[in-house]
Amino acid sequence: MPKSKRNKVISLSKTTKKGFELKKNIVSQVQKCCDEYATLYLFSVENVRNQKVKEVREKWRTSRFFFGKNKVMALGLGKTKEEEYKENLHEVTKRLKGDVGLMFTNEPSEVVEKWFNDFSQDDFARSGNKATETVILPEGELDVNTFQHSMEPSLRALGLPTTLKKGIIHLTQEYKVCTEGDVLTPEQCRILKLFSYTLVQFHIVLKCVWHSNGKFSEYENKAD
């Protein structure tokens, strides 16, 4: 039997009293989950959206998620082999970088892996994303159900060549919104959303898995 690693003093210095209590609670909850759940997954998120993360949590109600506050989660797991809360948890800690989170679950591994491998949702790009395709708006009138005449000044302010004809907005010429590979500006993202172009995908990639018996393994061929 490995020696107990639970009676470790964890430093939560350089924080306010309120912040200290919050961090202490997260550390406690992470360690409690290590005791109560059979499996821990570390996942990364592509194109983070709070609402979509919430939907994933709803789907896996019997599981427990921690997202954000990587340094605090690392304190709960243990940063080194000597400090880890349970055997091999420091391997998970080493990979707590960027937009990643923890999922504790008792669901079978094959069920978890299949669901996350199959899961993705189209979404609207945000400023700083790269355009995955070239988008060109054709000359002509716009759908009156989507673009009411009162929107014409706003569209013009975004750089679109618009005019009003009998209360209907028209593009006076073809307009290129973006070229594939462009780093998108806020104005381009606004136009893409108005015209319902979803150029990014929200998806979650499983990076590694830890089992309560101490077994750890990393998933291969997963994009960062």
Secondary structure, 3 states (H helix, E strand, C coil): CCCCCCCCCCCCCCCCHHHHHHHHHHHHHHHHHHHHCCEEEEEEEECCCHHHHHHHHHHCCCCEEEECCHHHHHHHHCCCCCCCCCCCHHHHHCCCCCCEEEEEECCCHHHHHHHHHHCCEEECCCCCCECCCCEEECCEECCCCCCCHHHHHHHHHCCCCEEEECCEEEECCCEEEECCCCECCHHHHHHHHHCCCCCEEEEEEEEEEEECCCCEEECCCCCC
